[in-house]
Amino acid sequence: MNAITFNETIKTKVSNILAARHLDVDVNVEHLTKANGIEYDALTFTGKDMLQPVINLNQFFHSYQCHDSNIDDIANDIADIYEESFLPDDDYKVIFNFEQVKNKIFPCLYNTAINSKISDQYIHREYLDLSVYYYVTLPIKNDGSGTILISRKLLDLWNISIEELDQTAFNNLHVNKHPQITSMYDLFKDENDEKDISYIDDLSRNMFILSCKSDTNGAIYMTDTGILDQLSSMTSSDLIILPSSRHELIVLPSYLMKSHAEINDFRSMVHEVNSTVLRPEDFLSDNVYCYSAEDHELNIA
C-alpha cells in the first residue's frame, strides 16, 4: 500500500470510528507545510469547535511500512488521539481573548527564504536573512503545553496591531524568559569532569553558547542588542555569531579571527553542521553574523 492509498484508507476508517462514537466531525487528508518548509500529510478535522487538531500521518505510515502496526490499530489510535486532544472549553477558548493570553506570547526566529510558503499565513517581520515570528503557549492535556504560531486571522480576531504584538512578545521575553550564557570551556570541563582538558584550544576557551533557559527559541537573542552588548563587554570585543540552531547561538570575540578570510571557514563549519547534524525543523541559517559594539548593530558577515 502506497502513501496515498494509506492516507485515504485511514481517513475512511477514522471517520467511521468517530461517527460510531457519536462525534459529529468531518475528516480530510491535506498536504501541509509547517515552519522551516517541513511538508507532511495530515488528517484535518472540521467540527463545531473552532480549534481542531491536525494529526501528522507520515509517522503512522512509517510504522505501517515497518509492520509495527496494522491499519485498524492505527485508525483506532488516531481516533483516540483526536478525542484526547480536546481541553475543556474554558482552557482552549482563551486563545481568542488577547487579554487572557497576552502574557504567553513570545517571539522566535525562522529563516526567511525557507519559510516563504507560510509567510502569508503568519505574522512576521524580516530581520536580515531571518524573520521574527510570534507564538502563543497554550495548555494541553496531562499538564503539558503546546505552541501555536500567531496567524493573521488570530491577530484580526484580537484586534491589535502588529506593533502591539511585537512589543508584547518582546516584553514577555525580557520578563518571563531569561538568556543563558555558557562558556564553551566550562561546558567541556563539566562534561569531562576530572579528565584532562588541556587539549581545548584558545578558540574554544573563548567561545560562548547563547541560549534560553527554557531550551527553546534561544536564537531570538541575536536580535537583542542589550544581550549582545553584555557579551561584547565580557570579551572587550566585537562579536562573531554562529547560528547553531533556532534554539542556540555560538558567540566568540572577533579578535580571535586572524583575518576576514576565516569567515568563510566559519560559514563552512555552520553549513556542515546544518546539513549533517541538525534536524531540518531546527535549522536557522547558513550565514555567519558580525556584531559591532560601537554601532550596536548586527550584520551578515
C-alpha positions as CSV (number, residue, x, y, z in Angstrom):
1,M,0.0,0.0,0.0
2,N,1.5,3.4,-1.0
3,A,1.1,6.6,1.0
4,I,-1.8,7.9,-1.0
5,T,-3.9,4.8,-0.5
6,F,-2.8,4.6,3.1
7,N,-4.0,8.1,3.8
8,E,-7.4,7.6,2.2
9,T,-7.9,4.3,3.9
10,I,-7.1,5.9,7.3
11,K,-9.4,8.8,6.5
12,T,-12.3,6.5,5.9
13,K,-11.6,4.3,8.9
14,V,-11.1,7.2,11.3
15,S,-14.3,8.9,10.0
16,N,-16.3,5.7,10.6
17,I,-14.8,5.2,14.1
18,L,-15.6,8.8,15.2
19,A,-19.1,8.5,13.8
20,A,-19.6,5.3,15.8
21,R,-18.5,7.3,18.9
22,H,-21.2,9.8,18.1
23,L,-18.8,12.6,17.2
24,D,-20.0,15.0,14.5
25,V,-16.8,15.8,12.6
26,D,-15.7,15.7,9.0
27,V,-12.3,14.1,8.4
28,N,-10.0,15.2,5.5
29,V,-6.5,14.5,4.2
30,E,-4.3,17.5,3.5
31,H,-0.7,18.1,2.4
32,L,0.6,20.8,4.7
33,T,3.7,22.9,5.1
34,K,4.8,23.9,8.6
35,A,7.7,26.1,9.7
36,N,11.1,25.6,8.1
37,G,9.5,24.1,5.0
38,I,8.7,20.8,6.6
39,E,5.9,19.2,4.4
40,Y,3.7,16.4,5.6
41,D,0.4,14.6,5.0
42,A,-2.1,15.2,7.8
43,L,-5.6,14.4,8.9
44,T,-7.6,17.6,9.5
45,F,-11.0,17.8,11.1
46,T,-13.9,20.1,10.7
47,G,-16.5,20.2,13.5
48,K,-18.4,22.6,15.8
49,D,-15.2,23.6,17.7
50,M,-13.0,26.3,16.1
51,L,-9.8,24.6,17.3
52,Q,-9.3,21.2,15.8
53,P,-6.2,19.0,16.0
54,V,-4.0,18.3,13.0
55,I,-2.6,14.8,13.1
56,N,0.6,14.0,11.1
57,L,0.2,10.9,9.1
58,N,3.8,10.4,8.0
59,Q,4.9,8.7,11.2
60,F,1.9,6.4,11.1
61,F,2.7,5.4,7.5
62,H,6.3,4.7,8.5
63,S,5.0,2.5,11.3
64,Y,2.7,0.7,8.9
65,Q,5.6,0.1,6.4
66,C,7.8,-1.3,9.1
67,H,5.0,-3.7,10.2
68,D,4.9,-2.2,13.7
69,S,1.2,-1.6,13.5
70,N,-1.7,-2.7,11.3
71,I,-4.1,-0.4,9.6
72,D,-7.0,-0.9,12.1
73,D,-4.8,-0.3,15.1
74,I,-3.5,2.9,13.6
75,A,-7.0,4.1,12.8
76,N,-8.1,3.5,16.4
77,D,-5.0,5.1,17.8
78,I,-5.7,8.3,15.7
79,A,-9.3,8.4,16.8
80,D,-8.2,8.2,20.4
81,I,-5.6,11.0,19.8
82,Y,-8.4,13.1,18.3
83,E,-10.7,12.6,21.3
84,E,-7.9,13.1,23.8
85,S,-6.7,16.3,22.2
86,F,-9.6,18.5,23.4
87,L,-9.4,20.5,26.6
88,P,-12.4,21.9,28.5
89,D,-13.9,24.9,26.6
90,D,-12.5,27.4,29.1
91,D,-9.0,26.1,28.5
92,Y,-8.7,26.3,24.8
93,K,-11.0,29.2,24.1
94,V,-8.8,31.6,26.0
95,I,-6.7,31.9,22.8
96,F,-9.5,34.0,21.3
97,N,-9.2,36.6,24.0
98,F,-6.0,38.7,23.8
99,E,-6.1,39.9,27.4
100,Q,-6.2,36.3,28.6
101,V,-3.2,35.1,26.6
102,K,-1.1,38.3,26.2
103,N,1.4,37.1,28.9
104,K,2.0,33.9,26.9
105,I,3.1,35.5,23.7
106,F,6.8,35.3,22.6
107,P,9.0,35.9,19.6
108,C,11.1,33.4,17.7
109,L,13.3,33.3,14.6
110,Y,13.0,31.4,11.4
111,N,14.8,31.6,8.1
112,T,13.0,33.9,5.7
113,A,13.6,32.1,2.4
114,I,12.8,28.6,3.7
115,N,9.6,29.8,5.3
116,S,8.3,31.7,2.3
117,K,5.4,29.3,1.9
118,I,3.9,30.2,5.3
119,S,4.8,33.9,5.3
120,D,1.4,35.0,4.1
121,Q,-0.3,33.0,6.8
122,Y,1.6,34.0,9.9
123,I,2.6,37.4,11.3
124,H,6.3,38.2,11.0
125,R,8.8,40.9,10.3
126,E,12.1,40.5,8.5
127,Y,15.4,40.7,10.2
128,L,18.5,40.3,8.0
129,D,18.0,36.9,6.2
130,L,15.7,35.8,9.0
131,S,12.2,36.7,10.2
132,V,10.8,37.2,13.6
133,Y,7.6,35.2,14.1
134,Y,5.3,35.2,17.1
135,Y,3.8,32.3,19.1
136,V,1.5,31.8,22.0
137,T,1.8,28.9,24.5
138,L,-1.3,27.0,25.4
139,P,-2.0,24.2,27.9
140,I,-2.5,20.7,26.6
141,K,-3.7,17.6,28.4
142,N,-1.6,15.9,31.1
143,D,-0.4,19.3,32.4
144,G,1.8,20.0,29.3
145,S,1.9,22.9,27.0
146,G,2.0,23.5,23.3
147,T,2.7,26.4,21.0
148,I,0.8,28.0,18.1
149,L,2.3,30.4,15.6
150,I,0.2,33.6,15.5
151,S,-1.7,33.9,12.2
152,R,-3.2,36.9,10.5
153,K,-6.6,35.6,11.3
154,L,-5.8,35.4,15.0
155,L,-4.4,38.9,15.0
156,D,-7.5,40.2,13.4
157,L,-9.6,38.4,16.0
158,W,-7.6,40.0,18.8
159,N,-8.0,43.4,17.0
160,I,-4.5,44.6,17.8
161,S,-1.7,46.0,15.6
162,I,1.5,44.1,14.6
163,E,3.4,46.8,16.5
164,E,1.5,45.9,19.7
165,L,2.0,42.2,19.1
166,D,5.8,42.8,18.7
167,Q,6.0,44.9,21.8
168,T,4.0,42.4,23.8
169,A,6.1,39.5,22.7
170,F,9.5,41.1,23.5
171,N,8.3,42.5,26.8
172,N,7.3,38.9,27.7
173,L,10.7,37.6,26.5
174,H,12.5,40.0,28.8
175,V,10.3,39.5,31.8
176,N,9.4,35.8,31.6
177,K,12.3,34.1,29.8
178,H,16.0,34.6,30.5
179,P,19.0,34.2,28.3
180,Q,21.7,31.7,29.3
181,I,25.3,32.4,28.5
182,T,27.5,29.4,28.9
183,S,31.3,29.3,28.4
184,M,32.3,26.5,26.0
185,Y,35.3,25.9,28.2
186,D,33.0,25.4,31.3
187,L,30.8,23.1,29.2
188,F,33.7,20.9,28.2
189,K,35.0,20.9,31.8
190,D,31.7,19.9,33.2
191,E,31.2,17.1,30.6
192,N,34.7,15.7,31.1
193,D,34.7,16.1,34.9
194,E,38.2,15.2,36.1
195,K,39.6,14.3,32.7
196,D,42.5,16.2,31.2
197,I,41.0,19.1,29.1
198,S,44.3,20.7,28.2
199,Y,43.6,19.8,24.6
200,I,40.9,22.6,24.4
201,D,42.3,25.3,22.1
202,D,42.2,29.0,22.6
203,L,39.3,29.4,20.3
204,S,37.1,27.0,22.3
205,R,38.2,28.7,25.6
206,N,36.8,32.0,24.4
207,M,33.5,30.7,22.8
208,F,30.1,31.1,24.4
209,I,26.8,29.4,23.9
210,L,23.9,31.9,24.0
211,S,20.5,30.2,24.6
212,C,17.3,30.4,26.6
213,K,16.9,28.8,30.0
214,S,13.7,27.2,28.6
215,D,15.9,25.4,26.0
216,T,13.8,26.6,23.1
217,N,14.0,29.5,20.6
218,G,17.1,30.9,22.2
219,A,18.4,32.3,18.8
220,I,15.9,35.2,19.2
221,Y,18.5,36.8,21.5
222,M,20.6,37.7,18.4
223,T,18.0,40.5,17.9
224,D,18.6,41.8,21.4
225,T,21.4,44.4,21.4
226,G,21.3,44.5,25.2
227,I,22.4,40.9,25.4
228,L,25.0,41.3,22.6
229,D,26.4,44.4,24.3
230,Q,26.8,42.4,27.5
231,L,28.7,39.7,25.6
232,S,30.8,42.4,23.9
233,S,31.6,43.9,27.3
234,M,32.6,40.4,28.7
235,T,35.0,39.9,25.8
236,S,36.0,43.5,25.3
237,S,35.4,42.9,21.6
238,D,33.0,42.9,18.7
239,L,31.3,39.5,18.2
240,I,31.1,36.7,15.6
241,I,27.9,34.8,15.9
242,L,27.4,31.3,14.5
243,P,23.8,30.1,14.4
244,S,24.0,26.5,15.6
245,S,20.1,26.2,15.6
246,R,16.9,28.1,16.2
247,H,17.5,27.4,19.8
248,E,21.1,28.5,20.5
249,L,23.9,30.5,19.1
250,I,27.7,30.2,19.4
251,V,29.3,33.5,20.1
252,L,33.1,34.4,20.0
253,P,35.1,37.6,20.1
254,S,36.1,38.9,16.8
255,Y,39.7,39.4,17.8
256,L,40.1,35.6,17.6
257,M,39.7,35.9,13.8
258,K,43.2,36.4,12.4
259,S,41.9,37.5,9.0
260,H,38.5,38.2,7.4
261,A,39.1,35.1,5.2
262,E,38.3,33.0,8.3
263,I,34.7,34.0,8.0
264,N,34.5,31.5,5.1
265,D,35.8,28.8,7.4
266,F,33.2,29.6,10.0
267,R,30.5,29.7,7.3
268,S,31.6,26.3,6.0
269,M,31.5,24.9,9.6
270,V,28.0,26.2,10.1
271,H,26.8,24.7,6.8
272,E,28.3,21.3,7.5
273,V,26.6,21.1,10.9
274,N,23.3,22.3,9.4
275,S,23.4,19.7,6.7
276,T,24.7,16.7,8.6
277,V,23.7,17.0,12.2
278,L,20.9,19.4,12.7
279,R,17.2,18.4,12.3
280,P,15.5,20.3,9.5
281,E,13.0,21.8,11.8
282,D,15.8,23.4,13.9
283,F,17.6,25.0,11.0
284,L,18.2,28.7,11.2
285,S,20.8,29.9,8.7
286,D,24.0,29.0,6.9
287,N,25.2,32.6,7.4
288,V,27.6,34.0,9.9
289,Y,27.0,37.3,11.6
290,C,29.1,40.1,13.0
291,Y,28.1,42.4,15.8
292,S,29.6,45.9,16.2
293,A,29.7,47.0,19.8
294,E,30.3,50.6,18.8
295,D,27.3,50.8,16.4
296,H,25.1,48.3,18.4
297,E,24.4,46.7,15.0
298,L,24.3,43.1,13.7
299,N,25.0,42.3,10.1
300,I,25.6,39.3,7.9
301,A,29.4,38.7,7.7
